Amino acid sequence: MNSQSPSVASVESEESTHKYAESELSNMTVPQLRQLASDNGYALTSTNKAGIISEILSQQ
């Protein structure tokens, strides 16, 4: 059981430090982008897709 804990922790760590490329974000919908921002603790002020993508990229 102890051998599984570090691998689970490393997967979570990799997900939280993943840097998204603009092309990846562009393929997402606005609701998906908002969820991504929420999950990562990013503050969004823009309401349009381009603005949201720009804010996510700047907060990574």
CNS distance restraints for C-alpha pairs under 8 A (distance, minus, plus):
assign (resid   1 and name CA) (resid   5 and name CA) 6.79 0.50 0.50
assign (resid   2 and name CA) (resid   6 and name CA) 7.35 0.50 0.50
assign (resid   3 and name CA) (resid   7 and name CA) 7.34 0.50 0.50
assign (resid   4 and name CA) (resid   8 and name CA) 6.35 0.50 0.50
assign (resid   5 and name CA) (resid   9 and name CA) 6.20 0.50 0.50
assign (resid   6 and name CA) (resid  10 and name CA) 6.06 0.50 0.50
assign (resid   7 and name CA) (resid  11 and name CA) 6.24 0.50 0.50
assign (resid   8 and name CA) (resid  12 and name CA) 6.38 0.50 0.50
assign (resid   9 and name CA) (resid  13 and name CA) 6.11 0.50 0.50
assign (resid  10 and name CA) (resid  14 and name CA) 6.08 0.50 0.50
assign (resid  11 and name CA) (resid  15 and name CA) 6.30 0.50 0.50
assign (resid  12 and name CA) (resid  16 and name CA) 6.32 0.50 0.50
assign (resid  13 and name CA) (resid  17 and name CA) 6.37 0.50 0.50
assign (resid  14 and name CA) (resid  18 and name CA) 6.06 0.50 0.50
assign (resid  16 and name CA) (resid  40 and name CA) 7.06 0.50 0.50
assign (resid  19 and name CA) (resid  60 and name CA) 6.44 0.50 0.50
assign (resid  20 and name CA) (resid  24 and name CA) 6.25 0.50 0.50
assign (resid  20 and name CA) (resid  25 and name CA) 6.74 0.50 0.50
assign (resid  20 and name CA) (resid  57 and name CA) 7.19 0.50 0.50
assign (resid  20 and name CA) (resid  60 and name CA) 7.95 0.50 0.50
assign (resid  21 and name CA) (resid  25 and name CA) 6.48 0.50 0.50
assign (resid  21 and name CA) (resid  57 and name CA) 7.66 0.50 0.50
assign (resid  22 and name CA) (resid  26 and name CA) 6.03 0.50 0.50
assign (resid  22 and name CA) (resid  53 and name CA) 7.06 0.50 0.50
assign (resid  22 and name CA) (resid  57 and name CA) 7.28 0.50 0.50
assign (resid  23 and name CA) (resid  27 and name CA) 6.49 0.50 0.50
assign (resid  24 and name CA) (resid  28 and name CA) 7.01 0.50 0.50
assign (resid  25 and name CA) (resid  33 and name CA) 7.09 0.50 0.50
assign (resid  25 and name CA) (resid  53 and name CA) 6.33 0.50 0.50
assign (resid  26 and name CA) (resid  53 and name CA) 7.32 0.50 0.50
assign (resid  28 and name CA) (resid  32 and name CA) 5.87 0.50 0.50
assign (resid  28 and name CA) (resid  33 and name CA) 6.29 0.50 0.50
assign (resid  29 and name CA) (resid  33 and name CA) 6.20 0.50 0.50
assign (resid  29 and name CA) (resid  49 and name CA) 7.97 0.50 0.50
assign (resid  30 and name CA) (resid  34 and name CA) 6.13 0.50 0.50
assign (resid  30 and name CA) (resid  48 and name CA) 7.83 0.50 0.50
assign (resid  30 and name CA) (resid  49 and name CA) 5.88 0.50 0.50
assign (resid  30 and name CA) (resid  52 and name CA) 7.97 0.50 0.50
assign (resid  31 and name CA) (resid  35 and name CA) 6.18 0.50 0.50
assign (resid  32 and name CA) (resid  36 and name CA) 6.12 0.50 0.50
assign (resid  33 and name CA) (resid  37 and name CA) 6.15 0.50 0.50
assign (resid  33 and name CA) (resid  52 and name CA) 7.23 0.50 0.50
assign (resid  33 and name CA) (resid  53 and name CA) 7.47 0.50 0.50
assign (resid  34 and name CA) (resid  38 and name CA) 6.11 0.50 0.50
assign (resid  34 and name CA) (resid  44 and name CA) 7.96 0.50 0.50
assign (resid  34 and name CA) (resid  52 and name CA) 7.79 0.50 0.50
assign (resid  35 and name CA) (resid  39 and name CA) 5.99 0.50 0.50
assign (resid  36 and name CA) (resid  40 and name CA) 6.24 0.50 0.50
assign (resid  37 and name CA) (resid  41 and name CA) 5.98 0.50 0.50
assign (resid  37 and name CA) (resid  42 and name CA) 4.80 0.50 0.50
assign (resid  37 and name CA) (resid  43 and name CA) 7.01 0.50 0.50
assign (resid  37 and name CA) (resid  44 and name CA) 7.38 0.50 0.50
assign (resid  37 and name CA) (resid  56 and name CA) 6.65 0.50 0.50
assign (resid  38 and name CA) (resid  42 and name CA) 6.03 0.50 0.50
assign (resid  38 and name CA) (resid  43 and name CA) 7.62 0.50 0.50
assign (resid  42 and name CA) (resid  56 and name CA) 6.82 0.50 0.50
assign (resid  42 and name CA) (resid  59 and name CA) 6.50 0.50 0.50
assign (resid  44 and name CA) (resid  52 and name CA) 6.56 0.50 0.50
assign (resid  44 and name CA) (resid  55 and name CA) 6.61 0.50 0.50
assign (resid  44 and name CA) (resid  56 and name CA) 7.87 0.50 0.50
assign (resid  45 and name CA) (resid  52 and name CA) 7.67 0.50 0.50
assign (resid  46 and name CA) (resid  51 and name CA) 5.15 0.50 0.50
assign (resid  46 and name CA) (resid  52 and name CA) 5.47 0.50 0.50
assign (resid  46 and name CA) (resid  55 and name CA) 7.75 0.50 0.50
assign (resid  47 and name CA) (resid  51 and name CA) 6.85 0.50 0.50
assign (resid  47 and name CA) (resid  52 and name CA) 6.75 0.50 0.50
assign (resid  48 and name CA) (resid  52 and name CA) 6.24 0.50 0.50
assign (resid  49 and name CA) (resid  53 and name CA) 6.14 0.50 0.50
assign (resid  50 and name CA) (resid  54 and name CA) 6.19 0.50 0.50
assign (resid  51 and name CA) (resid  55 and name CA) 6.19 0.50 0.50
assign (resid  52 and name CA) (resid  56 and name CA) 6.19 0.50 0.50
assign (resid  53 and name CA) (resid  57 and name CA) 6.15 0.50 0.50
assign (resid  54 and name CA) (resid  58 and name CA) 6.22 0.50 0.50
assign (resid  55 and name CA) (resid  59 and name CA) 6.19 0.50 0.50
assign (resid  56 and name CA) (resid  60 and name CA) 6.33 0.50 0.50
